[in-house]
Amino acid sequence: MATGVTMIKDIRPGQSNWTAEVMVIEKGFPRLTQNKKLYQKLVFIDAEDETNWIQVMCKVVDYNQKFYYMSCSKCIKGTTARGNTPFWCSYCKQRLLPMPRCKFNIELSDSIGIIVATLFGEKAESMFSIDGEYLRENIQQDQLSDVAMEKLGTGIEYAVQVRAYKYEAREVALCLFNVKAFFPTNEIIEDILQLTLEPETP
């Protein structure tokens, strides 16, 4: 990190003449104020805030992607092995069965904007109640079945924690997102109700 840079958490209201190194992780749609001035909501993160919780609708919109990869059943590292024949895993140093593991991109949207994030393994299984074997069985000639498309394409609301990764492609700074954690939004309401209804301890 460059010298003389202020972290977002250290910026105080009214403070001026500060410099921050940030990534834009969410962009709202450009809008006009009542005075016809253009504005846009941006969400920033810095090196000390690489994850953010957002309440969003989650669903798959891109069906022209790989929905799983074959992995070692023990270490979950990727492999070129196919079928149900044991293979030699160079990481585990033993013969093991390959298994399909979920990995696909989903759209996260709210009233402000949209981002695309990658969902892996158990998180994908839990969010959409599927597993890698289900996806393998429901993909024929690189085409997802109608039943699976409906299952993945039906929006579900979650509180999602995303992690941003910065990388450069052709000298252009870009940002990727992974789903780090999530839970149903109704659990937020239940927690609030519990806090409200619990009597104060004397």
MDAnalysis code that builds the backbone (N, CA, C; Angstrom):
import MDAnalysis as mda
import numpy as np

u = mda.Universe.empty(606, n_residues=202, atom_resindex=np.repeat(np.arange(202), 3), trajectory=True)
u.add_TopologyAttr("name", ["N", "CA", "C"] * 202)
u.add_TopologyAttr("resid", np.arange(1, 203))
u.add_TopologyAttr("resname", ["MET", "ALA", "THR", "GLY", "VAL", "THR", "MET", "ILE", "LYS", "ASP", "ILE", "ARG", "PRO", "GLY", "GLN", "SER", "ASN", "TRP", "THR", "ALA", "GLU", "VAL", "MET", "VAL", "ILE", "GLU", "LYS", "GLY", "PHE", "PRO", "ARG", "LEU", "THR", "GLN", "ASN", "LYS", "LYS", "LEU", "TYR", "GLN", "LYS", "LEU", "VAL", "PHE", "ILE", "ASP", "ALA", "GLU", "ASP", "GLU", "THR", "ASN", "TRP", "ILE", "GLN", "VAL", "MET", "CYS", "LYS", "VAL", "VAL", "ASP", "TYR", "ASN", "GLN", "LYS", "PHE", "TYR", "TYR", "MET", "SER", "CYS", "SER", "LYS", "CYS", "ILE", "LYS", "GLY", "THR", "THR", "ALA", "ARG", "GLY", "ASN", "THR", "PRO", "PHE", "TRP", "CYS", "SER", "TYR", "CYS", "LYS", "GLN", "ARG", "LEU", "LEU", "PRO", "MET", "PRO", "ARG", "CYS", "LYS", "PHE", "ASN", "ILE", "GLU", "LEU", "SER", "ASP", "SER", "ILE", "GLY", "ILE", "ILE", "VAL", "ALA", "THR", "LEU", "PHE", "GLY", "GLU", "LYS", "ALA", "GLU", "SER", "MET", "PHE", "SER", "ILE", "ASP", "GLY", "GLU", "TYR", "LEU", "ARG", "GLU", "ASN", "ILE", "GLN", "GLN", "ASP", "GLN", "LEU", "SER", "ASP", "VAL", "ALA", "MET", "GLU", "LYS", "LEU", "GLY", "THR", "GLY", "ILE", "GLU", "TYR", "ALA", "VAL", "GLN", "VAL", "ARG", "ALA", "TYR", "LYS", "TYR", "GLU", "ALA", "ARG", "GLU", "VAL", "ALA", "LEU", "CYS", "LEU", "PHE", "ASN", "VAL", "LYS", "ALA", "PHE", "PHE", "PRO", "THR", "ASN", "GLU", "ILE", "ILE", "GLU", "ASP", "ILE", "LEU", "GLN", "LEU", "THR", "LEU", "GLU", "PRO", "GLU", "THR", "PRO"])
u.atoms.positions = np.array([
    [0.841, -1.191, 0.000],
    [0.000, 0.000, 0.000],
    [0.876, 1.241, 0.000],
    [0.499, 2.254, -0.780],
    [1.289, 3.475, -0.884],
    [1.249, 4.250, 0.422],
    [2.276, 5.063, 0.633],
    [2.327, 5.886, 1.843],
    [1.355, 7.049, 1.714],
    [0.899, 7.558, 2.856],
    [-0.023, 8.690, 2.851],
    [-1.442, 8.345, 2.465],
    [-1.760, 7.032, 2.510],
    [-3.098, 6.583, 2.140],
    [-3.931, 6.360, 3.394],
    [-5.169, 6.853, 3.389],
    [-6.074, 6.706, 4.525],
    [-6.994, 5.515, 4.300],
    [-7.180, 4.676, 5.322],
    [-8.117, 3.569, 5.225],
    [-9.531, 4.097, 5.382],
    [-10.485, 3.441, 4.743],
    [-11.872, 3.913, 4.772],
    [-12.393, 4.031, 6.197],
    [-12.066, 3.056, 7.049],
    [-12.570, 3.065, 8.424],
    [-12.070, 4.259, 9.225],
    [-10.957, 4.881, 8.769],
    [-10.365, 6.000, 9.511],
    [-10.846, 7.364, 9.027],
    [-11.659, 7.391, 7.963],
    [-12.159, 8.662, 7.438],
    [-13.323, 9.138, 8.304],
    [-13.265, 10.377, 8.745],
    [-14.289, 10.933, 9.623],
    [-15.109, 11.995, 8.887],
    [-16.392, 12.170, 9.263],
    [-17.216, 13.217, 8.635],
    [-16.541, 14.584, 8.750],
    [-16.530, 15.316, 7.658],
    [-15.916, 16.632, 7.658],
    [-14.436, 16.627, 7.354],
    [-13.822, 15.436, 7.372],
    [-12.391, 15.338, 7.092],
    [-12.138, 15.583, 5.610],
    [-11.103, 16.339, 5.288],
    [-10.790, 16.657, 3.903],
    [-9.320, 16.372, 3.610],
    [-8.965, 16.475, 2.345],
    [-7.584, 16.278, 1.893],
    [-7.027, 14.896, 2.257],
    [-7.850, 13.868, 2.022],
    [-7.378, 12.520, 2.263],
    [-7.338, 11.752, 0.942],
    [-6.529, 10.712, 0.922],
    [-6.399, 9.858, -0.261],
    [-6.604, 8.403, 0.157],
    [-7.414, 7.685, -0.602],
    [-7.683, 6.276, -0.294],
    [-7.506, 5.439, -1.548],
    [-6.947, 4.243, -1.376],
    [-6.854, 3.279, -2.471],
    [-8.011, 2.295, -2.327],
    [-8.922, 2.299, -3.289],
    [-10.141, 1.513, -3.156],
    [-10.438, 0.756, -4.440],
    [-11.345, -0.227, -4.301],
    [-11.931, -0.911, -5.445],
    [-13.431, -0.653, -5.418],
    [-14.013, -0.465, -6.583],
    [-15.467, -0.342, -6.695],
    [-16.046, -1.744, -6.795],
    [-16.855, -2.153, -5.827],
    [-17.421, -3.507, -5.862],
    [-18.901, -3.511, -6.249],
    [-19.519, -2.339, -6.266],
    [-20.933, -2.291, -6.641],
    [-21.236, -0.928, -7.232],
    [-21.962, -0.924, -8.336],
    [-22.351, 0.322, -8.991],
    [-23.868, 0.381, -9.113],
    [-24.449, 1.491, -8.697],
    [-25.864, 1.696, -8.909],
    [-26.113, 2.270, -10.294],
    [-27.374, 2.300, -10.701],
    [-27.698, 2.886, -11.988],
    [-27.597, 4.407, -11.891],
    [-27.041, 5.071, -12.904],
    [-26.996, 6.537, -12.881],
    [-28.409, 7.118, -12.795],
    [-28.578, 8.112, -11.929],
    [-29.899, 8.722, -11.725],
    [-29.772, 10.236, -11.704],
    [-30.912, 10.902, -11.828],
    [-30.957, 12.362, -11.777],
    [-31.591, 12.826, -10.480],
    [-31.024, 13.872, -9.875],
    [-31.626, 14.483, -8.699],
    [-32.765, 15.391, -9.148],
    [-33.488, 15.958, -8.189],
    [-34.560, 16.897, -8.529],
    [-34.025, 18.120, -9.246],
    [-32.748, 18.432, -9.031],
    [-32.114, 19.577, -9.700],
    [-31.468, 19.176, -11.021],
    [-31.810, 17.972, -11.517],
    [-31.315, 17.479, -12.798],
    [-29.803, 17.260, -12.802],
    [-29.243, 16.944, -11.653],
    [-27.821, 16.622, -11.583],
    [-27.657, 15.103, -11.535],
    [-26.706, 14.611, -12.311],
    [-26.496, 13.174, -12.404],
    [-25.684, 12.667, -11.219],
    [-26.127, 11.564, -10.626],
    [-25.361, 10.948, -9.548],
    [-25.426, 9.431, -9.692],
    [-24.504, 8.770, -9.023],
    [-24.429, 7.308, -9.076],
    [-23.922, 6.781, -7.745],
    [-24.595, 5.791, -7.207],
    [-24.162, 5.184, -5.959],
    [-23.044, 4.191, -6.242],
    [-21.921, 4.354, -5.530],
    [-20.793, 3.445, -5.644],
    [-20.463, 2.888, -4.273],
    [-20.104, 1.611, -4.223],
    [-19.664, 0.979, -2.975],
    [-18.186, 0.645, -3.128],
    [-17.378, 1.132, -2.171],
    [-15.935, 0.920, -2.228],
    [-15.485, -0.030, -1.126],
    [-14.370, -0.713, -1.379],
    [-13.676, -1.425, -0.322],
    [-12.192, -1.121, -0.454],
    [-11.449, -1.307, 0.639],
    [-10.001, -1.145, 0.588],
    [-9.342, -2.416, 1.113],
    [-8.036, -2.356, 1.332],
    [-7.282, -3.556, 1.718],
    [-7.712, -4.127, 3.058],
    [-8.337, -3.318, 3.926],
    [-8.765, -3.800, 5.231],
    [-10.230, -4.194, 5.255],
    [-10.878, -4.144, 4.105],
    [-12.307, -4.463, 4.059],
    [-12.605, -5.207, 2.767],
    [-12.084, -6.429, 2.669],
    [-12.199, -7.180, 1.438],
    [-13.516, -7.926, 1.308],
    [-14.332, -7.942, 2.351],
    [-15.612, -8.631, 2.273],
    [-16.734, -7.693, 2.685],
    [-17.910, -7.917, 2.106],
    [-19.076, -7.094, 2.404],
    [-20.314, -7.963, 2.458],
    [-21.237, -7.620, 3.373],
    [-22.525, -8.294, 3.441],
    [-23.533, -7.476, 2.654],
    [-24.288, -8.141, 1.784],
    [-25.331, -7.471, 1.015],
    [-26.572, -8.349, 1.025],
    [-27.731, -7.723, 1.027],
    [-28.997, -8.455, 0.974],
    [-29.485, -8.421, -0.472],
    [-29.495, -9.578, -1.126],
    [-29.713, -9.623, -2.564],
    [-30.564, -10.812, -2.977],
    [-31.052, -10.722, -4.219],
    [-31.719, -11.848, -4.855],
    [-30.667, -12.624, -5.628],
    [-30.622, -13.942, -5.424],
    [-29.588, -14.782, -6.022],
    [-30.205, -15.723, -7.051],
    [-29.617, -15.756, -8.245],
    [-30.097, -16.683, -9.263],
    [-29.071, -16.806, -10.381],
    [-29.203, -17.859, -11.170],
    [-28.366, -18.061, -12.346],
    [-29.065, -17.444, -13.547],
    [-28.329, -16.655, -14.323],
    [-28.888, -16.083, -15.554],
    [-28.086, -16.508, -16.778],
    [-26.853, -16.958, -16.563],
    [-26.003, -17.408, -17.669],
    [-25.974, -18.934, -17.678],
    [-26.633, -19.527, -18.671],
    [-26.669, -20.985, -18.758],
    [-25.615, -21.527, -19.721],
    [-24.842, -20.641, -20.324],
    [-23.756, -21.059, -21.204],
    [-22.434, -21.061, -20.441],
    [-22.396, -21.748, -19.340],
    [-21.196, -21.837, -18.527],
    [-21.045, -23.264, -18.005],
    [-19.852, -23.575, -17.544],
    [-19.619, -24.867, -16.908],
    [-20.164, -24.796, -15.485],
    [-20.996, -25.750, -15.088],
    [-21.621, -25.702, -13.784],
    [-20.907, -26.558, -12.743],
    [-19.953, -27.351, -13.174],
    [-19.198, -28.171, -12.227],
    [-17.855, -28.528, -12.841],
    [-16.967, -29.001, -12.005],
    [-15.702, -29.528, -12.490],
    [-15.428, -30.833, -11.753],
    [-14.645, -31.699, -12.375],
    [-14.304, -32.966, -11.747],
    [-13.159, -32.732, -10.763],
    [-13.295, -33.294, -9.576],
    [-12.316, -33.056, -8.521],
    [-11.999, -34.354, -7.790],
    [-10.927, -34.313, -7.031],
    [-10.582, -35.437, -6.165],
    [-11.604, -35.509, -5.034],
    [-12.071, -36.697, -4.729],
    [-13.092, -36.855, -3.686],
    [-12.538, -36.614, -2.281],
    [-11.211, -36.501, -2.163],
    [-10.613, -36.263, -0.853],
    [-10.137, -34.815, -0.674],
    [-9.338, -34.322, -1.625],
    [-8.764, -32.967, -1.471],
    [-9.499, -31.913, -2.289],
    [-10.462, -32.311, -3.131],
    [-11.292, -31.470, -4.011],
    [-10.489, -30.660, -5.020],
    [-9.230, -31.012, -5.249],
    [-8.465, -30.387, -6.319],
    [-9.003, -30.883, -7.663],
    [-8.939, -30.008, -8.681],
    [-9.434, -30.369, -9.990],
    [-8.632, -31.481, -10.637],
    [-9.306, -32.261, -11.477],
    [-8.651, -33.361, -12.178],
    [-9.262, -33.518, -13.562],
    [-8.488, -34.115, -14.466],
    [-9.010, -34.404, -15.797],
    [-9.698, -35.760, -15.846],
    [-9.699, -36.487, -14.733],
    [-10.344, -37.805, -14.673],
    [-11.842, -37.674, -14.920],
    [-12.410, -38.666, -15.547],
    [-13.839, -38.676, -15.851],
    [-14.463, -39.989, -15.390],
    [-15.776, -39.993, -15.347],
    [-16.480, -41.210, -14.984],
    [-16.293, -41.563, -13.518],
    [-16.419, -42.845, -13.205],
    [-16.309, -43.322, -11.831],
    [-15.118, -44.250, -11.645],
    [-14.090, -44.044, -12.474],
    [-12.890, -44.871, -12.389],
    [-11.857, -44.221, -11.480],
    [-11.302, -44.957, -10.518],
    [-10.282, -44.376, -9.636],
    [-9.100, -43.838, -10.435],
    [-8.519, -42.735, -9.958],
    [-7.366, -42.130, -10.612],
    [-6.308, -41.827, -9.551],
    [-5.095, -41.562, -10.016],
    [-4.013, -41.238, -9.096],
    [-4.007, -39.740, -8.830],
    [-4.278, -39.357, -7.569],
    [-4.251, -37.944, -7.187],
    [-2.824, -37.590, -6.768],
    [-2.220, -36.658, -7.493],
    [-0.839, -36.275, -7.203],
    [-0.720, -35.467, -5.921],
    [-1.848, -34.953, -5.403],
    [-1.836, -34.201, -4.144],
    [-1.966, -35.147, -2.948],
    [-2.895, -36.090, -3.063],
    [-3.131, -37.028, -1.959],
    [-2.183, -38.229, -1.995],
    [-1.508, -38.415, -3.148],
    [-0.568, -39.535, -3.320],
    [-1.246, -40.883, -3.140],
    [-2.448, -41.023, -3.710],
    [-3.158, -42.291, -3.660],
    [-4.242, -42.316, -4.732],
    [-4.759, -43.515, -5.010],
    [-5.823, -43.651, -5.998],
    [-7.174, -43.367, -5.338],
    [-7.924, -42.479, -5.954],
    [-9.206, -42.061, -5.391],
    [-10.221, -41.891, -6.514],
    [-11.479, -41.844, -6.131],
    [-12.536, -41.631, -7.116],
    [-12.684, -40.135, -7.418],
    [-12.918, -39.780, -8.674],
    [-13.239, -38.387, -8.984],
    [-14.694, -38.106, -8.655],
    [-15.003, -36.867, -8.400],
    [-16.397, -36.494, -8.150],
    [-16.669, -35.117, -8.744],
    [-17.897, -34.876, -9.224],
    [-18.243, -33.558, -9.748],
    [-18.466, -32.569, -8.599],
    [-17.880, -31.389, -8.710],
    [-18.020, -30.357, -7.671],
    [-18.578, -29.087, -8.301],
    [-19.566, -28.494, -7.652],
    [-20.224, -27.302, -8.188],
    [-19.260, -26.122, -8.292],
    [-19.376, -25.397, -9.376],
    [-18.700, -24.116, -9.527],
    [-19.387, -23.374, -10.665],
    [-20.079, -22.277, -10.326],
    [-20.739, -21.504, -11.371],
    [-20.991, -20.082, -10.891],
    [-21.281, -19.216, -11.846],
    [-21.529, -17.805, -11.546],
    [-23.014, -17.559, -11.339],
    [-23.319, -16.693, -10.389],
    [-24.700, -16.311, -10.137],
    [-24.816, -14.793, -10.151],
    [-26.016, -14.323, -10.383],
    [-26.297, -12.891, -10.356],
    [-26.820, -12.508, -8.975],
    [-26.233, -11.465, -8.389],
    [-26.686, -10.913, -7.119],
    [-27.268, -9.536, -7.405],
    [-28.543, -9.344, -7.106],
    [-29.192, -8.084, -7.474],
    [-30.052, -7.548, -6.336],
    [-30.139, -6.214, -6.289],
    [-31.079, -5.536, -5.397],
    [-31.618, -4.325, -6.138],
    [-32.263, -3.407, -5.436],
    [-32.877, -2.258, -6.092],
    [-31.850, -1.271, -6.623],
    [-30.603, -1.416, -6.203],
    [-29.547, -0.488, -6.601],
    [-28.797, -0.950, -7.843],
    [-28.466, -2.219, -7.902],
    [-27.674, -2.697, -9.029],
    [-27.463, -4.191, -9.015],
    [-26.526, -4.650, -9.830],
    [-26.271, -6.075, -10.050],
    [-24.766, -6.327, -10.068],
    [-24.336, -7.428, -9.437],
    [-22.982, -7.928, -9.613],
    [-23.062, -9.424, -9.885],
    [-21.994, -9.966, -10.450],
    [-21.904, -11.398, -10.717],
    [-20.815, -11.970, -9.823],
    [-21.126, -13.060, -9.127],
    [-20.172, -13.682, -8.213],
    [-20.096, -15.177, -8.483],
    [-18.962, -15.774, -8.119],
    [-18.762, -17.210, -8.301],
    [-19.117, -17.964, -7.029],
    [-19.788, -19.089, -7.204],
    [-20.241, -19.914, -6.092],
    [-19.582, -21.280, -6.209],
    [-18.989, -21.764, -5.112],
    [-18.247, -23.025, -5.129],
    [-18.884, -24.076, -4.215],
    [-18.671, -25.337, -4.579],
    [-18.878, -26.477, -3.695],
    [-20.102, -26.469, -2.811],
    [-19.838, -26.626, -1.504],
    [-20.912, -26.777, -0.528],
    [-21.825, -25.551, -0.467],
    [-21.285, -24.377, -0.741],
    [-22.119, -23.167, -0.725],
    [-23.159, -23.219, -1.840],
    [-22.740, -23.669, -3.012],
    [-23.678, -23.814, -4.127],
    [-24.721, -24.876, -3.813],
    [-24.272, -25.979, -3.226],
    [-25.190, -27.059, -2.881],
    [-26.258, -26.588, -1.905],
    [-25.821, -25.832, -0.886],
    [-26.751, -25.382, 0.143],
    [-27.695, -24.297, -0.378],
    [-27.170, -23.359, -1.184],
    [-27.996, -22.255, -1.653],
    [-29.117, -22.730, -2.568],
    [-28.814, -23.698, -3.449],
    [-29.806, -24.127, -4.438],
    [-30.294, -25.561, -4.233],
    [-29.894, -26.184, -3.134],
    [-30.324, -27.556, -2.809],
    [-29.999, -28.529, -3.950],
    [-28.751, -28.494, -4.383],
    [-28.275, -29.371, -5.443],
    [-26.893, -29.896, -5.045],
    [-26.302, -30.745, -5.889],
    [-24.906, -31.108, -5.726],
    [-24.310, -31.349, -7.107],
    [-23.016, -31.621, -7.127],
    [-22.340, -31.802, -8.397],
    [-22.893, -32.962, -9.205],
    [-23.265, -34.036, -8.522],
    [-23.816, -35.206, -9.216],
    [-25.152, -34.858, -9.871],
    [-25.960, -34.056, -9.196],
    [-27.240, -33.608, -9.769],
    [-26.993, -32.838, -11.062],
    [-25.995, -31.942, -11.033],
    [-25.702, -31.153, -12.221],
    [-25.187, -32.037, -13.351],
    [-24.317, -32.977, -13.027],
    [-23.791, -33.859, -14.058],
    [-24.914, -34.654, -14.715],
    [-25.850, -35.135, -13.917],
    [-26.966, -35.917, -14.448],
    [-27.937, -35.071, -15.258],
    [-27.948, -33.760, -14.983],
    [-28.913, -32.884, -15.651],
    [-28.287, -32.022, -16.744],
    [-27.109, -32.396, -17.187],
    [-26.475, -31.718, -18.320],
    [-26.238, -32.735, -19.422],
    [-26.849, -32.488, -20.573],
    [-26.685, -33.343, -21.739],
    [-26.218, -32.477, -22.902],
    [-25.102, -32.866, -23.514],
    [-24.520, -32.112, -24.631],
    [-24.345, -30.640, -24.266],
    [-23.769, -30.428, -23.085],
    [-23.487, -29.081, -22.559],
    [-24.738, -28.238, -22.348],
    [-25.893, -28.867, -22.290],
    [-27.150, -28.141, -22.099],
    [-27.808, -28.573, -20.790],
    [-28.115, -27.603, -19.932],
    [-28.771, -27.876, -18.656],
    [-30.228, -28.238, -18.900],
    [-30.747, -29.211, -18.169],
    [-32.145, -29.621, -18.340],
    [-33.079, -28.501, -17.889],
    [-34.312, -28.552, -18.382],
    [-35.305, -27.533, -18.024],
    [-35.575, -27.516, -16.524],
    [-35.596, -28.697, -15.918],
    [-35.852, -28.785, -14.472],
    [-34.735, -28.104, -13.695],
    [-33.494, -28.382, -14.092],
    [-32.345, -27.769, -13.412],
    [-32.296, -26.265, -13.655],
    [-32.643, -25.832, -14.865],
    [-32.661, -24.396, -15.173],
    [-33.659, -23.668, -14.299],
    [-34.822, -24.280, -14.106],
    [-35.838, -23.658, -13.251],
    [-35.364, -23.597, -11.800],
    [-34.673, -24.636, -11.368],
    [-34.185, -24.704, -9.994],
    [-33.141, -23.619, -9.732],
    [-32.247, -23.414, -10.689],
    [-31.176, -22.438, -10.523],
    [-31.609, -21.021, -10.884],
    [-32.600, -20.901, -11.751],
    [-33.007, -19.583, -12.237],
    [-34.079, -18.906, -11.415],
    [-34.632, -19.615, -10.443],
    [-35.637, -19.011, -9.563],
    [-34.930, -18.206, -8.481],
    [-35.186, -16.930, -8.435],
    [-34.493, -16.060, -7.487],
    [-34.797, -16.389, -6.029],
    [-33.750, -16.416, -5.204],
    [-33.879, -16.660, -3.769],
    [-33.169, -15.528, -3.042],
    [-33.813, -14.954, -2.051],
    [-33.209, -13.824, -1.334],
    [-32.348, -14.325, -0.176],
    [-31.114, -13.827, -0.133],
    [-30.180, -14.175, 0.928],
    [-29.407, -12.933, 1.362],
    [-28.899, -13.003, 2.573],
    [-27.849, -12.078, 3.001],
    [-26.540, -12.750, 2.630],
    [-25.758, -12.102, 1.758],
    [-24.571, -12.727, 1.179],
    [-23.323, -11.922, 1.531],
    [-22.290, -12.634, 1.897],
    [-20.984, -12.005, 2.106],
    [-20.121, -12.308, 0.888],
    [-19.699, -11.258, 0.198],
    [-18.884, -11.440, -0.996],
    [-17.456, -10.979, -0.728],
    [-16.535, -11.637, -1.392],
    [-15.132, -11.258, -1.305],
    [-14.682, -10.787, -2.679],
    [-14.020, -9.652, -2.713],
    [-13.575, -9.071, -3.976],
    [-12.112, -9.383, -4.234],
    [-11.807, -9.677, -5.480],
    [-10.439, -9.938, -5.905],
    [-10.109, -9.007, -7.069],
    [-9.015, -8.313, -6.944],
    [-8.595, -7.394, -8.001],
    [-7.564, -8.065, -8.894],
    [-7.717, -7.893, -10.197],
    [-6.715, -8.392, -11.126],
    [-6.676, -7.475, -12.346],
    [-5.645, -7.610, -13.135],
    [-5.484, -6.769, -14.310],
    [-5.484, -7.615, -15.574],
    [-6.188, -7.137, -16.591],
    [-6.240, -7.786, -17.891],
    [-6.028, -6.717, -18.948],
    [-4.970, -6.861, -19.715],
    [-4.637, -5.880, -20.747],
    [-4.542, -4.480, -20.164],
    [-3.869, -4.408, -19.019],
    [-3.601, -3.149, -18.319],
    [-4.875, -2.452, -17.833],
    [-5.945, -3.209, -17.714],
    [-7.199, -2.680, -17.170],
    [-7.483, -3.370, -15.843],
    [-7.690, -2.591, -14.773],
    [-7.977, -3.155, -13.454],
    [-9.417, -3.653, -13.407],
    [-9.594, -4.911, -13.042],
    [-10.918, -5.510, -12.957],
    [-11.115, -6.114, -11.573],
    [-12.354, -6.479, -11.280],
    [-12.675, -7.010, -9.966],
    [-13.556, -8.251, -10.120],
    [-13.185, -9.330, -9.431],
    [-13.984, -10.545, -9.392],
    [-14.554, -10.728, -7.993],
    [-15.661, -11.461, -7.918],
    [-16.302, -11.677, -6.630],
    [-16.556, -13.162, -6.405],
    [-16.333, -13.589, -5.168],
    [-16.689, -14.942, -4.734],
    [-17.665, -14.837, -3.568],
    [-18.609, -15.774, -3.504],
    [-19.511, -15.835, -2.353],
    [-18.765, -16.516, -1.216],
    [-18.559, -15.786, -0.133],
    [-17.822, -16.322, 1.011],
    [-18.754, -16.989, 2.020],
    [-19.920, -16.408, 2.223],
    [-20.892, -16.960, 3.173],
    [-22.263, -16.396, 2.838],
    [-23.310, -17.020, 3.353],
    [-24.674, -16.506, 3.147],
    [-25.601, -17.144, 4.160],
    [-26.736, -16.507, 4.373],
    [-27.794, -17.123, 5.165],
    [-29.125, -16.502, 4.763],
    [-30.252, -17.210, 4.962],
    [-31.566, -16.700, 4.561],
    [-31.890, -15.397, 5.271],
    [-32.544, -14.490, 4.566],
    [-32.868, -13.192, 5.158],
    [-33.879, -13.313, 6.285],
    [-34.692, -14.382, 6.297],
    [-35.662, -14.535, 7.377],
    [-34.972, -14.766, 8.717],
    [-33.708, -15.249, 8.671],
    [-32.964, -15.422, 9.913],
    [-32.598, -14.076, 10.523],
    [-32.405, -13.052, 9.665],
    [-32.141, -11.704, 10.171],
    [-33.346, -11.206, 10.947],
    [-34.542, -11.396, 10.354],
    [-35.777, -10.942, 10.996],
    [-35.985, -11.673, 12.314],
    [-35.736, -12.994, 12.305],
    [-35.917, -13.777, 13.527],
    [-34.975, -13.315, 14.622],
    [-33.726, -12.983, 14.249],
    [-32.761, -12.494, 15.238],
    [-33.199, -11.160, 15.815],
    [-33.722, -10.285, 14.950],
    [-34.189, -8.971, 15.419],
    [-35.363, -9.133, 16.371],
    [-36.311, -10.027, 15.987],
    [-37.469, -10.264, 16.846],
    [-37.036, -10.832, 18.186],
    [-36.073, -11.743, 18.164],
    [-35.602, -12.350, 19.400],
    [-34.976, -11.297, 20.312],
    [-34.187, -10.407, 19.719],
    [-33.571, -9.341, 20.514],
    [-34.626, -8.409, 21.082],
    [-35.713, -8.194, 20.305],
    [-36.755, -7.277, 20.740],
    [-37.607, -7.882, 21.836],
    [-37.873, -9.179, 21.727],
    [-38.812, -9.820, 22.629],
    [-38.152, -10.316, 23.925],
    [-36.841, -10.520, 23.899],
    [-36.182, -11.027, 25.088],
    [-36.211, -9.965, 26.189],
    [-36.646, -10.338, 27.419],
    [-36.682, -9.362, 28.514],
    [-35.275, -8.972, 28.935],
    [-35.148, -7.740, 29.383],
    [-33.850, -7.274, 29.867],
    [-33.502, -7.966, 31.161],
    [-32.247, -8.323, 31.317],
    [-31.809, -8.944, 32.563],
    [-31.598, -7.868, 33.607],
    [-32.058, -8.087, 34.839],
    [-31.917, -7.074, 35.881],
    [-30.466, -6.898, 36.275],
])
